[in-house]
Amino acid sequence: MFKYEILIYWSEGDGLFIAEVPELPGCMADGTTYKEAIHNAEIAISEWIETAKSLRREIPTPKGKLAYA
């Protein structure tokens, strides 16, 4: 289980829940339900990390909750 923060919001235009992983650039997923968006985000995180490893790129350490101004 990964410990990256996942931001979830409803996209009216898409009619889907969007799940973004801010600590992993470009890592996001969607789903027709909140749970599905989280599940798909977990898959996207796993694939993001797998790809980064295969390309020998740095994988950010999860920082937990982000601070907002």
PQR file of N, CA, C, O and H, with PARSE charges and radii, in Angstrom:
ATOM      1  N   MET A   1       0.837  -1.179   0.000 -0.4000 1.5000
ATOM      2  CA  MET A   1       0.000   0.000   0.000 -0.0000 2.0000
ATOM      3  C   MET A   1       0.884   1.245   0.000  0.5500 1.7000
ATOM      4  O   MET A   1       1.830   1.348   0.781 -0.5500 1.4000
ATOM      5  N   PHE A   2       0.573   2.157  -0.858 -0.4000 1.5000
ATOM      6  CA  PHE A   2       1.338   3.387  -0.969 -0.0000 2.0000
ATOM      7  C   PHE A   2       0.757   4.451  -0.054  0.5500 1.7000
ATOM      8  O   PHE A   2      -0.432   4.425   0.263 -0.5500 1.4000
ATOM      9  H   PHE A   2      -0.195   2.073  -1.493  0.4000 1.0000
ATOM     10  N   LYS A   3       1.587   5.376   0.363 -0.4000 1.5000
ATOM     11  CA  LYS A   3       1.154   6.401   1.304 -0.0000 2.0000
ATOM     12  C   LYS A   3       1.172   7.802   0.692  0.5500 1.7000
ATOM     13  O   LYS A   3       1.385   8.791   1.393 -0.5500 1.4000
ATOM     14  H   LYS A   3       2.553   5.397   0.106  0.4000 1.0000
ATOM     15  N   TYR A   4       0.949   7.875  -0.610 -0.4000 1.5000
ATOM     16  CA  TYR A   4       0.898   9.171  -1.276 -0.0000 2.0000
ATOM     17  C   TYR A   4      -0.488   9.782  -1.097  0.5500 1.7000
ATOM     18  O   TYR A   4      -1.501   9.084  -1.089 -0.5500 1.4000
ATOM     19  H   TYR A   4       0.776   7.072  -1.180  0.4000 1.0000
ATOM     20  N   GLU A   5      -0.502  11.098  -0.954 -0.4000 1.5000
ATOM     21  CA  GLU A   5      -1.770  11.813  -0.837 -0.0000 2.0000
ATOM     22  C   GLU A   5      -2.518  11.733  -2.170  0.5500 1.7000
ATOM     23  O   GLU A   5      -1.920  11.885  -3.236 -0.5500 1.4000
ATOM     24  H   GLU A   5       0.322  11.665  -0.960  0.4000 1.0000
ATOM     25  N   ILE A   6      -3.813  11.497  -2.100 -0.4000 1.5000
ATOM     26  CA  ILE A   6      -4.668  11.465  -3.289 -0.0000 2.0000
ATOM     27  C   ILE A   6      -5.747  12.532  -3.110  0.5500 1.7000
ATOM     28  O   ILE A   6      -6.494  12.509  -2.131 -0.5500 1.4000
ATOM     29  H   ILE A   6      -4.298  11.373  -1.234  0.4000 1.0000
ATOM     30  N   LEU A   7      -5.824  13.459  -4.051 -0.4000 1.5000
ATOM     31  CA  LEU A   7      -6.856  14.492  -4.037 -0.0000 2.0000
ATOM     32  C   LEU A   7      -7.977  14.044  -4.966  0.5500 1.7000
ATOM     33  O   LEU A   7      -7.738  13.695  -6.121 -0.5500 1.4000
ATOM     34  H   LEU A   7      -5.218  13.477  -4.846  0.4000 1.0000
ATOM     35  N   ILE A   8      -9.203  14.057  -4.448 -0.4000 1.5000
ATOM     36  CA  ILE A   8     -10.336  13.598  -5.247 -0.0000 2.0000
ATOM     37  C   ILE A   8     -11.364  14.720  -5.357  0.5500 1.7000
ATOM     38  O   ILE A   8     -11.706  15.374  -4.372 -0.5500 1.4000
ATOM     39  H   ILE A   8      -9.397  14.341  -3.509  0.4000 1.0000
ATOM     40  N   TYR A   9     -11.842  14.922  -6.572 -0.4000 1.5000
ATOM     41  CA  TYR A   9     -12.884  15.925  -6.789 -0.0000 2.0000
ATOM     42  C   TYR A   9     -13.792  15.471  -7.924  0.5500 1.7000
ATOM     43  O   TYR A   9     -13.419  14.636  -8.749 -0.5500 1.4000
ATOM     44  H   TYR A   9     -11.564  14.390  -7.372  0.4000 1.0000
ATOM     45  N   TRP A  10     -14.981  16.037  -7.942 -0.4000 1.5000
ATOM     46  CA  TRP A  10     -15.964  15.729  -8.972 -0.0000 2.0000
ATOM     47  C   TRP A  10     -15.745  16.646 -10.164  0.5500 1.7000
ATOM     48  O   TRP A  10     -15.605  17.857  -9.997 -0.5500 1.4000
ATOM     49  H   TRP A  10     -15.283  16.715  -7.271  0.4000 1.0000
ATOM     50  N   SER A  11     -15.715  16.084 -11.362 -0.4000 1.5000
ATOM     51  CA  SER A  11     -15.606  16.857 -12.592 -0.0000 2.0000
ATOM     52  C   SER A  11     -16.958  16.830 -13.293  0.5500 1.7000
ATOM     53  O   SER A  11     -17.348  15.824 -13.884 -0.5500 1.4000
ATOM     54  H   SER A  11     -15.828  15.100 -11.498  0.4000 1.0000
ATOM     55  N   GLU A  12     -17.655  17.942 -13.217 -0.4000 1.5000
ATOM     56  CA  GLU A  12     -18.976  18.037 -13.842 -0.0000 2.0000
ATOM     57  C   GLU A  12     -18.885  17.814 -15.344  0.5500 1.7000
ATOM     58  O   GLU A  12     -19.731  17.138 -15.930 -0.5500 1.4000
ATOM     59  H   GLU A  12     -17.338  18.759 -12.737  0.4000 1.0000
ATOM     60  N   GLY A  13     -17.857  18.384 -15.966 -0.4000 1.5000
ATOM     61  CA  GLY A  13     -17.685  18.261 -17.405 -0.0000 2.0000
ATOM     62  C   GLY A  13     -17.469  16.832 -17.865  0.5500 1.7000
ATOM     63  O   GLY A  13     -17.935  16.439 -18.934 -0.5500 1.4000
ATOM     64  H   GLY A  13     -17.170  18.933 -15.490  0.4000 1.0000
ATOM     65  N   ASP A  14     -16.757  16.048 -17.050 -0.4000 1.5000
ATOM     66  CA  ASP A  14     -16.481  14.652 -17.398 -0.0000 2.0000
ATOM     67  C   ASP A  14     -17.530  13.697 -16.833  0.5500 1.7000
ATOM     68  O   ASP A  14     -17.689  12.575 -17.313 -0.5500 1.4000
ATOM     69  H   ASP A  14     -16.379  16.367 -16.181  0.4000 1.0000
ATOM     70  N   GLY A  15     -18.241  14.161 -15.806 -0.4000 1.5000
ATOM     71  CA  GLY A  15     -19.199  13.283 -15.138 -0.0000 2.0000
ATOM     72  C   GLY A  15     -18.510  12.174 -14.377  0.5500 1.7000
ATOM     73  O   GLY A  15     -19.042  11.070 -14.259 -0.5500 1.4000
ATOM     74  H   GLY A  15     -18.112  15.073 -15.416  0.4000 1.0000
ATOM     75  N   LEU A  16     -17.311  12.466 -13.854 -0.4000 1.5000
ATOM     76  CA  LEU A  16     -16.494  11.469 -13.152 -0.0000 2.0000
ATOM     77  C   LEU A  16     -15.815  12.082 -11.936  0.5500 1.7000
ATOM     78  O   LEU A  16     -15.642  13.297 -11.847 -0.5500 1.4000
ATOM     79  H   LEU A  16     -16.878  13.362 -13.950  0.4000 1.0000
ATOM     80  N   PHE A  17     -15.434  11.217 -11.004 -0.4000 1.5000
ATOM     81  CA  PHE A  17     -14.549  11.629  -9.921 -0.0000 2.0000
ATOM     82  C   PHE A  17     -13.125  11.573 -10.468  0.5500 1.7000
ATOM     83  O   PHE A  17     -12.747  10.611 -11.137 -0.5500 1.4000
ATOM     84  H   PHE A  17     -15.574  10.230 -11.076  0.4000 1.0000
ATOM     85  N   ILE A  18     -12.338  12.607 -10.180 -0.4000 1.5000
ATOM     86  CA  ILE A  18     -10.943  12.682 -10.605 -0.0000 2.0000
ATOM     87  C   ILE A  18     -10.068  12.511  -9.370  0.5500 1.7000
ATOM     88  O   ILE A  18     -10.313  13.136  -8.338 -0.5500 1.4000
ATOM     89  H   ILE A  18     -12.645  13.388  -9.636  0.4000 1.0000
ATOM     90  N   ALA A  19      -9.059  11.672  -9.476 -0.4000 1.5000
ATOM     91  CA  ALA A  19      -8.116  11.432  -8.375 -0.0000 2.0000
ATOM     92  C   ALA A  19      -6.717  11.806  -8.841  0.5500 1.7000
ATOM     93  O   ALA A  19      -6.176  11.201  -9.767 -0.5500 1.4000
ATOM     94  H   ALA A  19      -8.860  11.164 -10.315  0.4000 1.0000
ATOM     95  N   GLU A  20      -6.140  12.809  -8.189 -0.4000 1.5000
ATOM     96  CA  GLU A  20      -4.786  13.267  -8.530 -0.0000 2.0000
ATOM     97  C   GLU A  20      -3.814  12.912  -7.418  0.5500 1.7000
ATOM     98  O   GLU A  20      -4.165  12.918  -6.238 -0.5500 1.4000
ATOM     99  H   GLU A  20      -6.580  13.300  -7.437  0.4000 1.0000
ATOM    100  N   VAL A  21      -2.580  12.602  -7.816 -0.4000 1.5000
ATOM    101  CA  VAL A  21      -1.518  12.290  -6.855 -0.0000 2.0000
ATOM    102  C   VAL A  21      -0.447  13.369  -7.035  0.5500 1.7000
ATOM    103  O   VAL A  21       0.450  13.216  -7.863 -0.5500 1.4000
ATOM    104  H   VAL A  21      -2.295  12.598  -8.775  0.4000 1.0000
ATOM    105  N   PRO A  22      -0.537  14.461  -6.261 -0.5600 1.5000
ATOM    106  CA  PRO A  22       0.331  15.621  -6.481  0.2800 2.0000
ATOM    107  C   PRO A  22       1.832  15.347  -6.401  0.5500 1.7000
ATOM    108  O   PRO A  22       2.618  16.020  -7.069 -0.5500 1.4000
ATOM    109  N   GLU A  23       2.233  14.376  -5.599 -0.4000 1.5000
ATOM    110  CA  GLU A  23       3.663  14.107  -5.421 -0.0000 2.0000
ATOM    111  C   GLU A  23       4.279  13.328  -6.588  0.5500 1.7000
ATOM    112  O   GLU A  23       5.502  13.230  -6.696 -0.5500 1.4000
ATOM    113  H   GLU A  23       1.595  13.830  -5.056  0.4000 1.0000
ATOM    114  N   LEU A  24       3.433  12.779  -7.454 -0.4000 1.5000
ATOM    115  CA  LEU A  24       3.913  12.024  -8.611 -0.0000 2.0000
ATOM    116  C   LEU A  24       3.422  12.749  -9.870  0.5500 1.7000
ATOM    117  O   LEU A  24       2.275  12.563 -10.279 -0.5500 1.4000
ATOM    118  H   LEU A  24       2.440  12.859  -7.366  0.4000 1.0000
ATOM    119  N   PRO A  25       4.261  13.557 -10.477 -0.5600 1.5000
ATOM    120  CA  PRO A  25       3.842  14.372 -11.622  0.2800 2.0000
ATOM    121  C   PRO A  25       3.117  13.573 -12.707  0.5500 1.7000
ATOM    122  O   PRO A  25       3.610  12.555 -13.192 -0.5500 1.4000
ATOM    123  N   GLY A  26       1.936  14.067 -13.067 -0.4000 1.5000
ATOM    124  CA  GLY A  26       1.153  13.444 -14.121 -0.0000 2.0000
ATOM    125  C   GLY A  26       0.363  12.220 -13.689  0.5500 1.7000
ATOM    126  O   GLY A  26      -0.326  11.611 -14.507 -0.5500 1.4000
ATOM    127  H   GLY A  26       1.536  14.895 -12.672  0.4000 1.0000
ATOM    128  N   CYS A  27       0.451  11.852 -12.419 -0.4000 1.5000
ATOM    129  CA  CYS A  27      -0.236  10.658 -11.940 -0.0000 2.0000
ATOM    130  C   CYS A  27      -1.655  11.018 -11.516  0.5500 1.7000
ATOM    131  O   CYS A  27      -1.866  11.740 -10.542 -0.5500 1.4000
ATOM    132  H   CYS A  27       1.010  12.347 -11.755  0.4000 1.0000
ATOM    133  N   MET A  28      -2.621  10.497 -12.268 -0.4000 1.5000
ATOM    134  CA  MET A  28      -4.016  10.738 -11.944 -0.0000 2.0000
ATOM    135  C   MET A  28      -4.871   9.629 -12.534  0.5500 1.7000
ATOM    136  O   MET A  28      -4.427   8.869 -13.394 -0.5500 1.4000
ATOM    137  H   MET A  28      -2.449   9.910 -13.059  0.4000 1.0000
ATOM    138  N   ALA A  29      -6.103   9.553 -12.055 -0.4000 1.5000
ATOM    139  CA  ALA A  29      -7.040   8.540 -12.522 -0.0000 2.0000
ATOM    140  C   ALA A  29      -8.450   9.096 -12.376  0.5500 1.7000
ATOM    141  O   ALA A  29      -8.643  10.206 -11.878 -0.5500 1.4000
ATOM    142  H   ALA A  29      -6.464  10.171 -11.356  0.4000 1.0000
ATOM    143  N   ASP A  30      -9.418   8.325 -12.809 -0.4000 1.5000
ATOM    144  CA  ASP A  30     -10.805   8.743 -12.643 -0.0000 2.0000
ATOM    145  C   ASP A  30     -11.662   7.529 -12.342  0.5500 1.7000
ATOM    146  O   ASP A  30     -11.191   6.392 -12.371 -0.5500 1.4000
ATOM    147  H   ASP A  30      -9.261   7.424 -13.213  0.4000 1.0000
ATOM    148  N   GLY A  31     -12.926   7.787 -12.052 -0.4000 1.5000
ATOM    149  CA  GLY A  31     -13.861   6.698 -11.791 -0.0000 2.0000
ATOM    150  C   GLY A  31     -15.271   7.215 -11.722  0.5500 1.7000
ATOM    151  O   GLY A  31     -15.498   8.395 -11.454 -0.5500 1.4000
ATOM    152  H   GLY A  31     -13.309   8.711 -12.028  0.4000 1.0000
ATOM    153  N   THR A  32     -16.216   6.342 -11.963 -0.4000 1.5000
ATOM    154  CA  THR A  32     -17.616   6.749 -11.904 -0.0000 2.0000
ATOM    155  C   THR A  32     -18.103   6.887 -10.467  0.5500 1.7000
ATOM    156  O   THR A  32     -19.114   7.539 -10.208 -0.5500 1.4000
ATOM    157  H   THR A  32     -16.032   5.384 -12.181  0.4000 1.0000
ATOM    158  N   THR A  33     -17.374   6.264  -9.524 -0.4000 1.5000
ATOM    159  CA  THR A  33     -17.670   6.414  -8.103 -0.0000 2.0000
ATOM    160  C   THR A  33     -16.395   6.852  -7.385  0.5500 1.7000
ATOM    161  O   THR A  33     -15.291   6.745  -7.919 -0.5500 1.4000
ATOM    162  H   THR A  33     -16.552   5.734  -9.735  0.4000 1.0000
ATOM    163  N   TYR A  34     -16.576   7.343  -6.172 -0.4000 1.5000
ATOM    164  CA  TYR A  34     -15.444   7.767  -5.346 -0.0000 2.0000
ATOM    165  C   TYR A  34     -14.484   6.589  -5.131  0.5500 1.7000
ATOM    166  O   TYR A  34     -13.273   6.724  -5.303 -0.5500 1.4000
ATOM    167  H   TYR A  34     -17.473   7.430  -5.738  0.4000 1.0000
ATOM    168  N   LYS A  35     -15.043   5.439  -4.755 -0.4000 1.5000
ATOM    169  CA  LYS A  35     -14.224   4.249  -4.502 -0.0000 2.0000
ATOM    170  C   LYS A  35     -13.478   3.798  -5.758  0.5500 1.7000
ATOM    171  O   LYS A  35     -12.313   3.407  -5.693 -0.5500 1.4000
ATOM    172  H   LYS A  35     -16.027   5.330  -4.615  0.4000 1.0000
ATOM    173  N   GLU A  36     -14.158   3.857  -6.886 -0.4000 1.5000
ATOM    174  CA  GLU A  36     -13.514   3.458  -8.131 -0.0000 2.0000
ATOM    175  C   GLU A  36     -12.352   4.392  -8.469  0.5500 1.7000
ATOM    176  O   GLU A  36     -11.316   3.942  -8.957 -0.5500 1.4000
ATOM    177  H   GLU A  36     -15.105   4.175  -6.938  0.4000 1.0000
ATOM    178  N   ALA A  37     -12.522   5.692  -8.210 -0.4000 1.5000
ATOM    179  CA  ALA A  37     -11.451   6.657  -8.470 -0.0000 2.0000
ATOM    180  C   ALA A  37     -10.236   6.357  -7.592  0.5500 1.7000
ATOM    181  O   ALA A  37      -9.099   6.421  -8.060 -0.5500 1.4000
ATOM    182  H   ALA A  37     -13.364   6.057  -7.813  0.4000 1.0000
ATOM    183  N   ILE A  38     -10.473   6.034  -6.337 -0.4000 1.5000
ATOM    184  CA  ILE A  38      -9.363   5.687  -5.435 -0.0000 2.0000
ATOM    185  C   ILE A  38      -8.674   4.412  -5.912  0.5500 1.7000
ATOM    186  O   ILE A  38      -7.447   4.351  -5.985 -0.5500 1.4000
ATOM    187  H   ILE A  38     -11.397   5.982  -5.957  0.4000 1.0000
ATOM    188  N   HIS A  39      -9.462   3.405  -6.232 -0.4000 1.5000
ATOM    189  CA  HIS A  39      -8.901   2.136  -6.720 -0.0000 2.0000
ATOM    190  C   HIS A  39      -8.045   2.367  -7.966  0.5500 1.7000
ATOM    191  O   HIS A  39      -6.933   1.850  -8.067 -0.5500 1.4000
ATOM    192  H   HIS A  39     -10.459   3.454  -6.172  0.4000 1.0000
ATOM    193  N   ASN A  40      -8.566   3.138  -8.906 -0.4000 1.5000
ATOM    194  CA  ASN A  40      -7.823   3.419 -10.135 -0.0000 2.0000
ATOM    195  C   ASN A  40      -6.577   4.255  -9.861  0.5500 1.7000
ATOM    196  O   ASN A  40      -5.563   4.095 -10.541 -0.5500 1.4000
ATOM    197  H   ASN A  40      -9.470   3.558  -8.824  0.4000 1.0000
ATOM    198  N   ALA A  41      -6.644   5.146  -8.869 -0.4000 1.5000
ATOM    199  CA  ALA A  41      -5.473   5.938  -8.494 -0.0000 2.0000
ATOM    200  C   ALA A  41      -4.384   5.030  -7.916  0.5500 1.7000
ATOM    201  O   ALA A  41      -3.201   5.232  -8.190 -0.5500 1.4000
ATOM    202  H   ALA A  41      -7.468   5.275  -8.317  0.4000 1.0000
ATOM    203  N   GLU A  42      -4.773   4.041  -7.126 -0.4000 1.5000
ATOM    204  CA  GLU A  42      -3.795   3.102  -6.573 -0.0000 2.0000
ATOM    205  C   GLU A  42      -3.101   2.325  -7.686  0.5500 1.7000
ATOM    206  O   GLU A  42      -1.898   2.073  -7.610 -0.5500 1.4000
ATOM    207  H   GLU A  42      -5.734   3.877  -6.904  0.4000 1.0000
ATOM    208  N   ILE A  43      -3.838   1.950  -8.701 -0.4000 1.5000
ATOM    209  CA  ILE A  43      -3.239   1.277  -9.858 -0.0000 2.0000
ATOM    210  C   ILE A  43      -2.287   2.226 -10.578  0.5500 1.7000
ATOM    211  O   ILE A  43      -1.184   1.835 -10.960 -0.5500 1.4000
ATOM    212  H   ILE A  43      -4.815   2.155  -8.763  0.4000 1.0000
ATOM    213  N   ALA A  44      -2.720   3.481 -10.762 -0.4000 1.5000
ATOM    214  CA  ALA A  44      -1.883   4.476 -11.449 -0.0000 2.0000
ATOM    215  C   ALA A  44      -0.588   4.727 -10.676  0.5500 1.7000
ATOM    216  O   ALA A  44       0.475   4.872 -11.279 -0.5500 1.4000
ATOM    217  H   ALA A  44      -3.616   3.798 -10.452  0.4000 1.0000
ATOM    218  N   ILE A  45      -0.672   4.778  -9.342 -0.4000 1.5000
ATOM    219  CA  ILE A  45       0.528   4.970  -8.515 -0.0000 2.0000
ATOM    220  C   ILE A  45       1.492   3.807  -8.736  0.5500 1.7000
ATOM    221  O   ILE A  45       2.685   4.016  -8.952 -0.5500 1.4000
ATOM    222  H   ILE A  45      -1.536   4.660  -8.852  0.4000 1.0000
ATOM    223  N   SER A  46       0.975   2.594  -8.681 -0.4000 1.5000
ATOM    224  CA  SER A  46       1.810   1.410  -8.875 -0.0000 2.0000
ATOM    225  C   SER A  46       2.489   1.432 -10.241  0.5500 1.7000
ATOM    226  O   SER A  46       3.681   1.146 -10.354 -0.5500 1.4000
ATOM    227  H   SER A  46       0.005   2.424  -8.505  0.4000 1.0000
ATOM    228  N   GLU A  47       1.733   1.770 -11.266 -0.4000 1.5000
ATOM    229  CA  GLU A  47       2.298   1.823 -12.622 -0.0000 2.0000
ATOM    230  C   GLU A  47       3.288   2.975 -12.771  0.5500 1.7000
ATOM    231  O   GLU A  47       4.290   2.842 -13.475 -0.5500 1.4000
ATOM    232  H   GLU A  47       0.765   2.002 -11.175  0.4000 1.0000
ATOM    233  N   TRP A  48       3.015   4.107 -12.112 -0.4000 1.5000
ATOM    234  CA  TRP A  48       3.929   5.252 -12.159 -0.0000 2.0000
ATOM    235  C   TRP A  48       5.279   4.830 -11.573  0.5500 1.7000
ATOM    236  O   TRP A  48       6.328   5.092 -12.160 -0.5500 1.4000
ATOM    237  H   TRP A  48       2.202   4.215 -11.541  0.4000 1.0000
ATOM    238  N   ILE A  49       5.238   4.176 -10.411 -0.4000 1.5000
ATOM    239  CA  ILE A  49       6.466   3.756  -9.734 -0.0000 2.0000
ATOM    240  C   ILE A  49       7.193   2.696 -10.560  0.5500 1.7000
ATOM    241  O   ILE A  49       8.415   2.752 -10.694 -0.5500 1.4000
ATOM    242  H   ILE A  49       4.385   3.964  -9.934  0.4000 1.0000
ATOM    243  N   GLU A  50       6.468   1.745 -11.106 -0.4000 1.5000
ATOM    244  CA  GLU A  50       7.068   0.704 -11.942 -0.0000 2.0000
ATOM    245  C   GLU A  50       7.783   1.319 -13.151  0.5500 1.7000
ATOM    246  O   GLU A  50       8.894   0.917 -13.495 -0.5500 1.4000
ATOM    247  H   GLU A  50       5.475   1.699 -10.997  0.4000 1.0000
ATOM    248  N   THR A  51       7.143   2.283 -13.780 -0.4000 1.5000
ATOM    249  CA  THR A  51       7.748   2.961 -14.935 -0.0000 2.0000
ATOM    250  C   THR A  51       8.980   3.742 -14.518  0.5500 1.7000
ATOM    251  O   THR A  51      10.005   3.696 -15.199 -0.5500 1.4000
ATOM    252  H   THR A  51       6.240   2.609 -13.500  0.4000 1.0000
ATOM    253  N   ALA A  52       8.892   4.467 -13.395 -0.4000 1.5000
ATOM    254  CA  ALA A  52      10.038   5.239 -12.911 -0.0000 2.0000
ATOM    255  C   ALA A  52      11.228   4.322 -12.620  0.5500 1.7000
ATOM    256  O   ALA A  52      12.368   4.656 -12.942 -0.5500 1.4000
ATOM    257  H   ALA A  52       8.060   4.505 -12.841  0.4000 1.0000
ATOM    258  N   LYS A  53      10.959   3.175 -12.016 -0.4000 1.5000
ATOM    259  CA  LYS A  53      12.039   2.219 -11.735 -0.0000 2.0000
ATOM    260  C   LYS A  53      12.677   1.723 -13.022  0.5500 1.7000
ATOM    261  O   LYS A  53      13.901   1.637 -13.118 -0.5500 1.4000
ATOM    262  H   LYS A  53      10.032   2.904 -11.755  0.4000 1.0000
ATOM    263  N   SER A  54      11.848   1.393 -14.016 -0.4000 1.5000
ATOM    264  CA  SER A  54      12.397   0.862 -15.269 -0.0000 2.0000
ATOM    265  C   SER A  54      13.214   1.912 -16.014  0.5500 1.7000
ATOM    266  O   SER A  54      14.125   1.575 -16.771 -0.5500 1.4000
ATOM    267  H   SER A  54      10.854   1.463 -13.938  0.4000 1.0000
ATOM    268  N   LEU A  55      12.886   3.184 -15.798 -0.4000 1.5000
ATOM    269  CA  LEU A  55      13.629   4.279 -16.438 -0.0000 2.0000
ATOM    270  C   LEU A  55      14.752   4.813 -15.539  0.5500 1.7000
ATOM    271  O   LEU A  55      15.455   5.761 -15.891 -0.5500 1.4000
ATOM    272  H   LEU A  55      12.146   3.458 -15.183  0.4000 1.0000
ATOM    273  N   ARG A  56      14.897   4.179 -14.376 -0.4000 1.5000
ATOM    274  CA  ARG A  56      15.910   4.582 -13.384 -0.0000 2.0000
ATOM    275  C   ARG A  56      15.755   6.047 -12.968  0.5500 1.7000
ATOM    276  O   ARG A  56      16.731   6.784 -12.835 -0.5500 1.4000
ATOM    277  H   ARG A  56      14.326   3.410 -14.091  0.4000 1.0000
ATOM    278  N   ARG A  57      14.508   6.437 -12.768 -0.4000 1.5000
ATOM    279  CA  ARG A  57      14.215   7.794 -12.314 -0.0000 2.0000
ATOM    280  C   ARG A  57      13.941   7.783 -10.817  0.5500 1.7000
ATOM    281  O   ARG A  57      13.561   6.761 -10.245 -0.5500 1.4000
ATOM    282  H   ARG A  57      13.714   5.837 -12.876  0.4000 1.0000
ATOM    283  N   GLU A  58      14.137   8.920 -10.206 -0.4000 1.5000
ATOM    284  CA  GLU A  58      13.917   9.061  -8.768 -0.0000 2.0000
ATOM    285  C   GLU A  58      12.436   8.912  -8.441  0.5500 1.7000
ATOM    286  O   GLU A  58      11.576   9.437  -9.149 -0.5500 1.4000
ATOM    287  H   GLU A  58      14.446   9.750 -10.671  0.4000 1.0000
ATOM    288  N   ILE A  59      12.154   8.202  -7.377 -0.4000 1.5000
ATOM    289  CA  ILE A  59      10.781   8.032  -6.908 -0.0000 2.0000
ATOM    290  C   ILE A  59      10.644   8.846  -5.615  0.5500 1.7000
ATOM    291  O   ILE A  59      11.318   8.560  -4.626 -0.5500 1.4000
ATOM    292  H   ILE A  59      12.852   7.775  -6.802  0.4000 1.0000
ATOM    293  N   PRO A  60       9.773   9.858  -5.625 -0.5600 1.5000
ATOM    294  CA  PRO A  60       9.623  10.697  -4.438  0.2800 2.0000
ATOM    295  C   PRO A  60       9.156   9.897  -3.221  0.5500 1.7000
ATOM    296  O   PRO A  60       8.344   8.979  -3.336 -0.5500 1.4000
ATOM    297  N   THR A  61       9.682  10.263  -2.068 -0.4000 1.5000
ATOM    298  CA  THR A  61       9.239   9.675  -0.814 -0.0000 2.0000
ATOM    299  C   THR A  61       7.909  10.325  -0.442  0.5500 1.7000
ATOM    300  O   THR A  61       7.795  11.549  -0.501 -0.5500 1.4000
ATOM    301  H   THR A  61      10.341  11.009  -1.975  0.4000 1.0000
ATOM    302  N   PRO A  62       6.905   9.544  -0.063 -0.5600 1.5000
ATOM    303  CA  PRO A  62       5.624  10.144   0.327  0.2800 2.0000
ATOM    304  C   PRO A  62       5.795  11.107   1.485  0.5500 1.7000
ATOM    305  O   PRO A  62       6.460  10.788   2.471 -0.5500 1.4000
ATOM    306  N   LYS A  63       5.205  12.273   1.373 -0.4000 1.5000
ATOM    307  CA  LYS A  63       5.318  13.282   2.426 -0.0000 2.0000
ATOM    308  C   LYS A  63       4.051  13.387   3.255  0.5500 1.7000
ATOM    309  O   LYS A  63       4.029  14.065   4.282 -0.5500 1.4000
ATOM    310  H   LYS A  63       4.665  12.532   0.572  0.4000 1.0000
ATOM    311  N   GLY A  64       3.006  12.725   2.815 -0.4000 1.5000
ATOM    312  CA  GLY A  64       1.750  12.814   3.551 -0.0000 2.0000
ATOM    313  C   GLY A  64       0.991  14.066   3.159  0.5500 1.7000
ATOM    314  O   GLY A  64       1.087  14.543   2.028 -0.5500 1.4000
ATOM    315  H   GLY A  64       3.023  12.175   1.980  0.4000 1.0000
ATOM    316  N   LYS A  65       0.240  14.584   4.104 -0.4000 1.5000
ATOM    317  CA  LYS A  65      -0.624  15.725   3.833 -0.0000 2.0000
ATOM    318  C   LYS A  65       0.178  16.941   3.399  0.5500 1.7000
ATOM    319  O   LYS A  65       1.148  17.332   4.048 -0.5500 1.4000
ATOM    320  H   LYS A  65       0.162  14.196   5.023  0.4000 1.0000
ATOM    321  N   LEU A  66      -0.250  17.534   2.278 -0.4000 1.5000
ATOM    322  CA  LEU A  66       0.400  18.735   1.772 -0.0000 2.0000
ATOM    323  C   LEU A  66      -0.110  19.957   2.508  0.5500 1.7000
ATOM    324  O   LEU A  66      -1.261  19.981   2.942 -0.5500 1.4000
ATOM    325  H   LEU A  66      -1.038  17.217   1.751  0.4000 1.0000
ATOM    326  N   ALA A  67       0.711  20.951   2.653 -0.4000 1.5000
ATOM    327  CA  ALA A  67       0.320  22.198   3.299 -0.0000 2.0000
ATOM    328  C   ALA A  67      -0.163  23.187   2.264  0.5500 1.7000
ATOM    329  O   ALA A  67       0.438  23.330   1.199 -0.5500 1.4000
ATOM    330  H   ALA A  67       1.646  20.931   2.300  0.4000 1.0000
ATOM    331  N   TYR A  68      -1.230  23.856   2.572 -0.4000 1.5000
ATOM    332  CA  TYR A  68      -1.791  24.858   1.656 -0.0000 2.0000
ATOM    333  C   TYR A  68      -1.772  26.210   2.329  0.5500 1.7000
ATOM    334  O   TYR A  68      -2.000  26.319   3.533 -0.5500 1.4000
ATOM    335  H   TYR A  68      -1.718  23.739   3.437  0.4000 1.0000
ATOM    336  N   ALA A  69      -1.498  27.249   1.543 -0.4000 1.5000
ATOM    337  CA  ALA A  69      -1.442  28.605   2.078 -0.0000 2.0000
ATOM    338  C   ALA A  69      -2.825  29.221   2.067  0.5500 1.7000
ATOM    339  O   ALA A  69      -2.992  30.368   2.481 -0.5500 1.4000
ATOM    340  H   ALA A  69      -1.313  27.160   0.564  0.4000 1.0000
TER
END
